[in-house]
Every structure is written in structure tokens, then in C-alpha cells.
């Protein structure tokens, strides 16, 4: 009766090993497979009979042998489990993912436990590798990270023009001003650019067309700036550009290039072609600016002067 019970329990145990939702592999000191459960069969395409007595590295030639062999040898020598998470290495075995998220993850993400198996006499010459499919966890974490990055980007970006928003501009200007005030950098110029008579565009063509003009203006400013310059939407139809390590002479060249590009550009819209002009005011940061507000006011005053003088021009603050 006891022997029959033992056989039944052994049958149940073997059945569980075959159908458990995790990979189970037992290997000897030569890395040869002695147990290969159903999970491994289903995902590798290699049957238990074909896997048995073959080296793990023969079955999976693409595995990083030196890396895994070191892990296996350490587990045998130290007689302690070793854990390999998907964050350390996305997968140990090159299995395809069969989850609903396969469009996001083609390969199964895995957590693997390498566990030494003690013999009755206390020796250890076998290892059990337990492979867990954690694709859902990995993909959900990746999606959450991507969402957080997007939210962070959205908090810094103007939704319409995809330029830096006002808050980002304020931070950049403060950093620039503080660095100059400490004597650590310079020269720097602040350019304020404003589309001339933009209200006429909105009133005559509608706000959706006005939005297109703003977006195109943003592209002109972005393409005309250098890597390292800071371009943003200051508000409404007004833009700001921080020209770092640029004096007022260099800034004037930049402003005139932008002004000419805008003047020559024909904006093609569903309600007809539109031509606009832009006025620009620029201020080079200097000792006369005791506060950041004074520096911004200097650029604003130059922009106002450009408007007052007839628009479609650049004014550099004294």
C-alpha cells in the first residue's frame, strides 16, 4: 500500500514537473541535460528525448557560453543559488514570446534561478535551472517607463510647436544668467521674435491656419539654430532663443538669417498661400543687467523698438 502511494505521488510529481508554467532543466557537471520539462519542450522546439544527455551549449549555441558557464560553476562550487533577473539580462534562453504583447516584445523576458541539487551524501554535482516567463512584467515596466518619459517631455514641451515651453525657457534663462553672474560663462544673447500682425492671420484665415503658421515658424527657428542653443515658445506668437556663447554680432547674423527666411517663405495652407514677416529683438547679457528680469526686459524693449520702427527687422539692444 505504501509502495503504491509512493508511486502515485511520484507520478503526480512528474506530471507537475512536466506541466508547471516554468522551465525546469537539470544538468550535470558537464552541463549535460538530464531533465527537460514540457515548458522547455514547448518553447525550444526540442523534445525531452532529444535534449537528454546533450550539452546545454550544444542545444543553444547562441547562449553566451563563457558568461553562463561561470554562473553554473559558481553555483556548483559555492553550493548556493544564483539568480539572474531580466533586468540584468533580458533572457537566458532565446525563446519567442507567445503573450498578447508580442507586438511589443518578440523575445520572452526571463528570470532564472540556478539552484544546486544536494545528493543524499551531501555532495553536489547537479544543477537545476528554473526559468520563469516574466514578459508581461518586463513589458509593463517598460511601458510605464516610456509613459513617464513622455510625461516628463510633455511637461517641458509646448504642445503645439513641440518647442521648449515657457517653464523650460525660464529655467534655461535662469541657469544661463546665474552662470554668467558667477563669471563662469559668456557671452550669451537672448532673442525675442514676434510674428508681425499675427492677429490678422487668425482673424482672416482662422485659428487652425494660425496654428500651422506657428508650427512652421517653430521649424524655421529650430532649423536655423545651432546644437546647444535653446529655442522655445514664449507665449502666443512670441518665441525666444537663447544663443549660448554668442555675442551680439553673431546674434544679429542669426536674427537676420531667420528674418529673411520668414520673409521669403510662402506658407501653403488649405485656405490659400500666406506670407508673414517677423520682428526680432536681441540683448547680450552684460554687467548692466543686475537681475534676469532686466536682461529679459532689455530683449523685450529691443523687440518693441523693432515693431515701432516698422516691423520686419532686427534691433540689438545697446
Backbone torsions as a table, in degrees:
resi	resn	phi	psi	omega
1	UNK	NA	-42.1	179.0
2	UNK	-66.0	-41.1	179.7
3	UNK	-63.9	-39.5	178.8
4	UNK	-65.7	-40.2	177.9
5	UNK	-63.1	-42.8	179.2
6	UNK	-61.6	-40.9	-180.0
7	UNK	-65.8	-39.1	178.7
8	UNK	-64.2	-45.1	179.2
9	UNK	-63.7	-38.3	178.3
10	UNK	-64.5	-39.8	178.3
11	UNK	-64.4	-43.5	178.7
12	UNK	-61.9	-43.9	-179.3
13	UNK	-61.2	-45.6	-179.3
14	UNK	-63.9	-39.6	179.6
15	UNK	-64.3	-40.1	177.9
16	UNK	-64.4	-42.6	179.7
17	UNK	-60.0	-36.8	-178.0
18	UNK	-73.5	-31.5	-171.4
19	UNK	-112.4	1.6	177.8
20	UNK	-64.1	147.2	-176.6
21	UNK	-84.8	54.7	176.5
22	UNK	-160.4	151.2	178.2
23	UNK	-80.9	136.4	175.8
24	UNK	-126.2	122.2	178.5
25	UNK	-132.6	129.0	173.2
26	UNK	-112.1	128.0	179.2
27	UNK	-125.9	157.1	176.7
28	UNK	-95.9	-171.3	-176.2
29	UNK	-64.8	-20.1	178.6
30	UNK	-92.8	10.7	-179.8
31	UNK	66.1	22.9	179.1
32	UNK	-89.5	139.7	-175.7
33	UNK	-76.0	131.9	174.7
34	UNK	-119.2	-20.2	173.8
35	UNK	-140.6	138.9	-173.9
36	UNK	-148.4	104.3	-170.9
37	UNK	-85.9	-178.7	-174.6
38	UNK	-62.0	-36.4	178.4
39	UNK	-57.5	-46.2	-179.3
40	UNK	-66.8	-38.5	177.4
41	UNK	-61.2	-49.5	-174.5
42	UNK	-64.0	-39.6	-174.3
43	UNK	-89.3	-24.5	-179.9
44	UNK	-93.7	-24.6	-174.5
45	UNK	79.3	7.3	179.5
46	UNK	-108.6	122.6	-178.0
47	UNK	-71.5	162.1	179.8
48	UNK	-61.4	-40.4	-179.0
49	UNK	-66.6	-33.8	178.8
50	UNK	-78.7	-26.2	-178.7
51	UNK	-82.2	-32.7	-173.2
52	UNK	-62.3	136.0	179.2
53	UNK	71.7	8.4	175.2
54	UNK	-103.8	148.9	178.1
55	UNK	-66.9	141.4	177.5
56	UNK	-57.6	-34.1	-177.7
57	UNK	-78.0	-19.3	173.9
58	UNK	-77.2	-39.3	179.6
59	UNK	-68.7	-39.8	-179.1
60	UNK	-121.7	80.3	-177.0
61	UNK	-66.4	-16.3	-178.7
62	UNK	-86.2	-7.9	177.4
63	UNK	-64.9	142.7	174.7
64	UNK	-69.9	96.7	-170.3
65	UNK	-64.8	-44.5	-177.0
66	UNK	-63.6	-39.0	179.9
67	UNK	-66.0	-50.2	-176.8
68	UNK	-69.6	-37.3	-179.6
69	UNK	-62.0	-37.6	177.4
70	UNK	-64.4	-41.2	177.5
71	UNK	-62.2	-45.7	-178.5
72	UNK	-65.1	-43.4	-179.6
73	UNK	-64.4	-38.1	179.1
74	UNK	-65.7	-40.6	179.1
75	UNK	-63.9	-38.7	178.3
76	UNK	-68.4	-45.2	-175.5
77	UNK	-70.4	-42.1	-176.2
78	UNK	-86.6	-15.0	-178.8
79	UNK	55.5	42.6	179.9
80	UNK	-138.5	147.1	-179.7
81	UNK	-65.7	150.2	175.3
82	UNK	-124.6	133.1	-177.5
83	UNK	-110.1	135.7	176.5
84	UNK	-124.8	110.5	-178.4
85	UNK	-91.5	159.4	179.7
86	UNK	-63.6	-23.6	179.2
87	UNK	-74.3	-26.1	173.6
88	UNK	-78.5	-43.9	-179.6
89	UNK	-148.2	118.6	-173.4
90	UNK	-52.3	-37.5	178.2
91	UNK	-156.6	151.9	173.7
92	UNK	-95.6	-41.4	-180.0
93	UNK	-106.8	133.0	-175.3
94	UNK	-77.5	71.6	179.8
95	UNK	-98.3	144.3	173.5
96	UNK	-75.3	151.3	177.4
97	UNK	-88.5	132.8	178.7
98	UNK	-112.4	19.5	179.6
99	UNK	-82.4	174.3	178.9
100	UNK	-69.9	-9.2	-177.2
101	UNK	-101.0	22.4	-175.6
102	UNK	-62.9	-23.2	177.3
103	UNK	-68.5	-20.5	179.2
104	UNK	-96.6	-41.6	-177.3
105	UNK	-126.8	111.4	179.4
106	UNK	-79.2	-27.4	-177.0
107	UNK	-110.7	140.8	-179.9
108	UNK	-66.7	128.4	170.5
109	UNK	-82.3	140.4	-172.7
110	UNK	-136.2	141.3	161.1
111	UNK	-102.8	136.5	-176.7
112	UNK	-129.4	134.2	173.7
113	UNK	-112.2	125.5	175.7
114	UNK	-104.0	110.3	-171.6
115	UNK	-119.7	125.8	176.5
116	UNK	-69.9	145.4	179.6
117	UNK	-108.8	119.8	-179.1
118	UNK	-80.5	131.8	172.6
119	UNK	-79.8	168.9	-178.5
120	UNK	-60.5	-30.7	-179.0
121	UNK	-89.7	6.7	176.9
122	UNK	91.6	-6.6	178.7
123	UNK	-80.2	163.2	179.1
124	UNK	-132.0	117.0	174.6
125	UNK	-139.7	16.4	175.1
126	UNK	-135.9	151.2	176.6
127	UNK	-127.0	144.7	174.0
128	UNK	-111.8	125.7	175.8
129	UNK	-102.9	121.0	178.0
130	UNK	-107.7	122.4	-173.8
131	UNK	-112.8	120.5	179.4
132	UNK	-108.3	133.7	175.3
133	UNK	-83.3	110.8	-178.9
134	UNK	-118.4	31.0	-177.3
135	UNK	-59.0	-44.6	-178.6
136	UNK	-60.1	-44.1	-180.0
137	UNK	-62.7	-46.1	-177.4
138	UNK	-64.6	-43.8	-178.4
139	UNK	-68.4	-40.5	178.0
140	UNK	-62.4	-39.6	178.7
141	UNK	-67.8	-39.9	178.1
142	UNK	-64.7	-39.6	179.1
143	UNK	-66.1	-39.3	178.6
144	UNK	-65.2	-41.8	178.4
145	UNK	-63.6	-41.3	179.1
146	UNK	-64.4	-40.1	179.0
147	UNK	-65.1	-40.0	178.9
148	UNK	-65.9	-39.2	177.2
149	UNK	-64.0	-40.3	179.8
150	UNK	-66.2	-41.9	177.6
151	UNK	-62.7	-40.5	178.5
152	UNK	-63.5	-42.0	178.4
153	UNK	-65.4	-41.5	-179.8
154	UNK	-63.0	-33.7	180.0
155	UNK	-69.3	-16.8	-178.6
156	UNK	-107.3	-6.4	-169.9
157	UNK	-118.2	141.6	173.2
158	UNK	-73.4	125.9	-174.0
159	UNK	-63.0	-32.5	-176.3
160	UNK	-81.7	-49.9	-172.2
161	UNK	-95.6	-13.9	-176.2
162	UNK	64.0	16.9	171.0
163	UNK	-85.8	174.0	172.5
164	UNK	-61.7	141.9	-179.0
165	UNK	-86.5	-178.9	-175.1
166	UNK	-61.4	-41.7	-179.4
167	UNK	-62.5	-40.7	178.4
168	UNK	-65.8	-40.1	177.4
169	UNK	-60.5	-45.9	-179.4
170	UNK	-59.3	-41.6	179.6
171	UNK	-65.7	-44.1	-179.1
172	UNK	-63.9	-41.7	179.6
173	UNK	-65.5	-39.2	179.4
174	UNK	-64.7	-45.0	178.8
175	UNK	-60.6	-42.3	-179.8
176	UNK	-64.9	-45.4	-179.3
177	UNK	-64.2	-45.5	-178.6
178	UNK	-63.1	-39.6	179.8
179	UNK	-64.9	-41.2	178.8
180	UNK	-67.1	-42.3	-178.5
181	UNK	-61.8	-29.6	179.1
182	UNK	-85.5	-1.5	178.6
183	UNK	78.7	20.2	-175.8
184	UNK	-97.2	-7.6	-176.5
185	UNK	-160.0	170.8	176.1
186	UNK	136.4	166.8	-3.6
187	UNK	-79.2	159.5	177.0
188	UNK	-136.3	148.1	178.7
189	UNK	-125.4	143.5	174.2
190	UNK	-110.4	124.8	179.9
191	UNK	-112.0	128.8	172.0
192	UNK	-108.3	128.1	-179.3
193	UNK	-124.3	134.5	-176.6
194	UNK	-134.4	128.9	178.7
195	UNK	-69.4	128.3	-177.8
196	UNK	-72.2	135.7	175.2
197	UNK	50.7	42.1	-177.1
198	UNK	-66.1	-27.7	178.8
199	UNK	-59.6	-33.3	179.0
200	UNK	-65.1	-33.7	177.9
201	UNK	-65.3	-50.1	-179.8
202	UNK	-62.5	-42.5	-178.1
203	UNK	-71.3	-37.1	-175.4
204	UNK	-86.2	-29.2	-174.5
205	UNK	-120.1	-15.5	-178.9
206	UNK	101.3	154.5	-177.0
207	UNK	-63.9	-35.4	177.0
208	UNK	-59.2	-38.1	177.6
209	UNK	-70.5	-38.7	175.7
210	UNK	-58.8	-38.0	177.8
211	UNK	-63.6	-38.8	178.3
212	UNK	-62.9	-42.1	178.8
213	UNK	-62.0	-42.7	178.3
214	UNK	-62.2	-41.5	179.8
215	UNK	-64.8	-41.6	179.1
216	UNK	-67.6	-37.4	176.2
217	UNK	-62.0	-40.6	178.7
218	UNK	-61.6	-39.9	179.4
219	UNK	-65.6	-39.4	178.8
220	UNK	-62.7	-45.2	179.5
221	UNK	-64.2	-42.3	-178.7
222	UNK	-65.7	-45.4	-177.7
223	UNK	-70.0	-26.2	-179.0
224	UNK	-84.7	-14.6	-178.2
225	UNK	-89.1	165.0	179.6
226	UNK	-94.7	164.0	174.0
227	UNK	-65.0	127.4	-177.6
228	UNK	106.2	-22.7	173.5
229	UNK	-72.1	159.7	-175.0
230	UNK	-121.1	112.4	-175.9
231	UNK	-111.4	132.7	-179.6
232	UNK	-150.5	164.8	174.1
233	UNK	-92.8	118.2	-175.5
234	UNK	-81.3	-31.5	179.3
235	UNK	156.6	137.5	179.6
236	UNK	57.9	-124.1	179.7
237	UNK	-99.7	17.5	-178.4
238	UNK	-105.8	135.4	-178.5
239	UNK	-121.8	157.6	177.2
240	UNK	-131.6	142.2	178.1
241	UNK	-132.1	124.7	173.1
242	UNK	-93.2	112.9	177.5
243	UNK	-97.7	99.7	-175.5
244	UNK	-79.3	144.6	179.6
245	UNK	53.7	41.3	-178.9
246	UNK	-134.3	129.7	177.0
247	UNK	-87.4	179.5	-174.3
248	UNK	-66.5	-27.2	177.2
249	UNK	-68.2	-44.8	176.7
250	UNK	-65.2	-36.6	179.2
251	UNK	-65.3	-38.1	179.9
252	UNK	-64.4	-38.4	176.7
253	UNK	-61.6	-44.1	178.4
254	UNK	-61.3	-49.1	-176.6
255	UNK	-60.9	-43.2	-178.7
256	UNK	-67.7	-34.8	176.8
257	UNK	-64.3	-44.1	177.8
258	UNK	-64.4	-46.4	-177.6
259	UNK	-59.4	-42.8	-179.6
260	UNK	-68.4	-38.5	178.1
261	UNK	-61.9	-43.0	-179.9
262	UNK	-66.6	-43.1	-178.2
263	UNK	-62.3	-36.3	-177.0
264	UNK	-87.2	-12.5	-174.9
265	UNK	-78.9	136.3	172.1
266	UNK	-105.7	119.8	-179.2
267	UNK	-90.2	110.4	-179.6
268	UNK	-83.3	122.0	179.9
269	UNK	-131.7	169.5	179.7
270	UNK	-67.9	-15.5	179.2
271	UNK	-108.7	21.2	176.9
272	UNK	110.6	170.8	179.9
273	UNK	-78.5	142.0	-179.1
274	UNK	-127.5	139.3	172.7
275	UNK	-120.7	138.7	-179.8
276	UNK	-133.0	171.1	170.5
277	UNK	-131.2	168.8	-178.0
278	UNK	-137.7	143.5	174.7
279	UNK	-108.4	143.8	-176.3
280	UNK	-133.3	138.2	174.3
281	UNK	-123.5	139.5	-175.0
282	UNK	-135.2	143.4	176.3
283	UNK	-136.9	127.2	173.6
284	UNK	-86.7	129.9	-178.9
285	UNK	-62.6	139.5	-178.3
286	UNK	-151.8	176.5	-178.1
287	UNK	-64.5	-20.8	179.9
288	UNK	-71.1	-15.6	178.9
289	UNK	-92.4	99.9	-177.9
290	UNK	-79.7	-21.8	178.5
291	UNK	-134.2	162.2	177.5
292	UNK	-65.3	-31.9	178.9
293	UNK	-62.7	-36.7	178.8
294	UNK	-66.6	-37.2	178.7
295	UNK	-65.9	-45.8	179.3
296	UNK	-64.6	-41.9	179.3
297	UNK	-61.5	-35.8	178.7
298	UNK	-63.7	-43.9	177.8
299	UNK	-67.7	-39.9	178.3
300	UNK	-62.5	-41.1	180.0
301	UNK	-65.0	-37.9	177.5
302	UNK	-65.3	-39.4	177.1
303	UNK	-63.9	-43.6	178.7
304	UNK	-60.2	-40.2	179.2
305	UNK	-64.0	-38.9	177.4
306	UNK	-62.8	-40.2	177.2
307	UNK	-65.7	-45.3	-177.1
308	UNK	-64.3	-32.5	-177.5
309	UNK	-79.7	-2.4	177.4
310	UNK	123.9	1.8	176.8
311	UNK	70.2	175.2	179.1
312	UNK	54.7	49.8	179.5
313	UNK	-159.2	168.7	178.9
314	UNK	-113.1	135.4	174.2
315	UNK	-124.2	129.1	177.1
316	UNK	-102.2	126.5	179.7
317	UNK	-65.1	145.1	178.3
318	UNK	-69.0	NA	NA
